[in-house]
Amino acid sequence: MRHRNATSAARRFIATTSHNAGRDVAIIGGGIGGLTAALAFARSGAKVTVYEQAAALTEVGAGLQITPNGARALHALGIDKALAATGVDAKAVVPMDALSGKQIARFDLSDQSPPYRFYHRAALIDVLARGCAAANVTVRLGMRIVDLQADGSFSVDGARVRPELTIGADGLHSVVRSHINKPAEPFFTGQVAWRAVIKTDTAEPVARIWMAPGRHMVTYPLDAGRLNIVAVQERSAWAAEGWHHADDPGHLRQVFADCGWQVKGILGAVENVNLWGLFRHPVAQNWHVGSIALLGDAAHPTLPFLAQGANLAIEDAYVLARCCDEAASVEAGLRAYQGQRRARVVKAIAAANSNARNYHLSGVGRMVAHAGLRAMGAVAPGAFLNRLRWLYDHDVTG
């Protein structure tokens, strides 16, 4: 993999810019994608304001994985040292048989460059927010935008704002998306997921995928002695979208009650858990109109089976800023942005959907799949990552 010095990459990004210099950019949404876009545009000389409806820049939820493709963009924006001080370097992906508790295989991640890391969402948001503050980005909290018009203007806090470029980084239920695309109803995937974080001092820095018929659980460590848990179950009864729906930890434990002692021990330590339904949304047909653009979940909500939701949003943000900087007009930059991003996003989402099926196999299919993973781990351990080279080796900064 290619790995460039992050500081010099950031300088090159700035040095080659021209069209974003002095451009008035409004970003609606202060999550990971929105703050990355704010930093990227500010690095290229734009005047950037982030409008976030929450009262504080923080993230509910739990952990996330920043893979090398996402890390390259963040490093190129000059925040690599802060990222290294916050995350946990991943050493391996370890598929597990959740029923027996036995390891199926181990696939090394220690040679990834930049490193594959685990972060708590709130910690990553804090790193991005500090980077934005240093780059003179204005962040306005508690701001709900209304009356968005086709020219990108909108009202907020009683005033009319008319930026040169308006970016919708407002997530799964994007208000901005509805101004660019016809409404499209998501459909329930037949799966629900739980998120939780527990305290632990003994977790190895690996991502374990605990697979069982009709369900699976992913665990990995976070900083400050914590373990992140995402558990998924196939079922017909749906739950509402969003991470903030509290559930009884006993419900989660019951779903995995027939699993090995390791899984039971992890879930036995859960005190608070959130439940949400997994819905599949179509990738937006149009990511821009006039001087309005979408990025991240606002354009392409992604199921959590490839750890790419945040990474794709980060890639979007970098490419969007660069395309707008290189093009002679905002409209030309937005066309180039969608042209560079949409096919890759569609491929990544399809790969995530495929993982959802593979993790939940039963019967003979499960036995065959596990045997294949064991053989791969023993004979060709590099084959696992080779299948993901198209994803992890991608460099939006090149």
C-alpha positions, 0 to 999 in steps of 0.5 A: 500500500502507498503511504505518504507523509500526512503533513506534506500531503496536506500541504500539497492539497492546499498548495494546488488549490484555487477555486475554493479560496474565499468561497462561502461554504455551508455544511448542514450536519456536524457529524463525521462526514460534515466535519471532515468536509468542513476541514477539507474545504477550510484547508483549501481556503474556503470560508466554512460554516457548519450548522448542527442542530444538536446543542453540542458536537458529540456522537451517541452510539459507540465505536467505529472502525477507520480502515486505511482508505478512510485514514488516508484522507484524514491523514492528508488533512493534517490530523494524523498525530491526534488520530494516533493518540486517540485510536487503538491500532487493530492487529487482526480480524478474527472470525469466531464460531459463536456456538462453540467459542472456538476461533475459526481463523485469524487474518493479520492487519498489523501491516496496514498503512495507514493503520487500521484503527478502532475509535469511539465515535465521540473521540473521532468527532472531538479530533475533527472538531479540534482540527476544524477550530484550528482551521478557522471553521465556524461551528454553529450549534443548536441550529435547525435550518428551514426553507431550503431553496433550489439556490442553496439558500436557507433560513436559520436562527431568524436570518437568511443565509445565501452560501455559494455552496450548501452541503447536506451532511445531515445523515440518514433522514436527510432534509437536504436529500429530499430537495434533490431526489424524489422520496424513496421508502426504505425497506426493513432488511429483516434484521435488528442490531444492538450497540453497547460498550462495556468496561474491560482491561483484557481485550486483545486489539482485534475485531472478532466476528462471532457468527451463529445461525441467524445472528452474529456479534462483532467486538473490538476494543476502544481506548480507556479500557472499553469493548465495543459490541454490535450484535445483529439478529434476523427477525420479522419484528422490526425496530425503528431506525436510529441508535437511540432506542433503549432496550433491555440487555436481557433481550440481547442476552436471550438471543445469544443464550445458546452461545459459548461462555465467551459470548455469554460473558461479554453480554453478561457485562452489558448494562445499557444497550440500544436497539435499532432496525436495519433498513436498506435505502437506495443510493441517491440517484442525484447527489447534487443540484445547482449549488447543493450537494450530498455526502455520506449517509445523506447520499448513500446509507450503508448497512454496518457489515463492512465497517465502511459507513464513516469511511465512505463519508470521509472519502466523499468529503475529501473528494467533494472539496478537491473537485470543487477546488479544481473545477471552474465552477461549483456545478462542474465540481459537483458533477465531477464529485458524483462521477468519481464517487457513486460507482465505488459507493454502490460496490461497497454497499453491495459487499456489505449486504453480502457479508450480512448473509455470510455471517448468518449461515446455518446447517451445511452452508455454515460448515462449508463456509467455516471450513473454507475460512479455516483453510484460508487462514492456514494456507493463504492468510493473505487471501482474505485481505486481497479480496478487499484490496479494492476497498482498503488500497483506494487513495482519494488523495492520490 
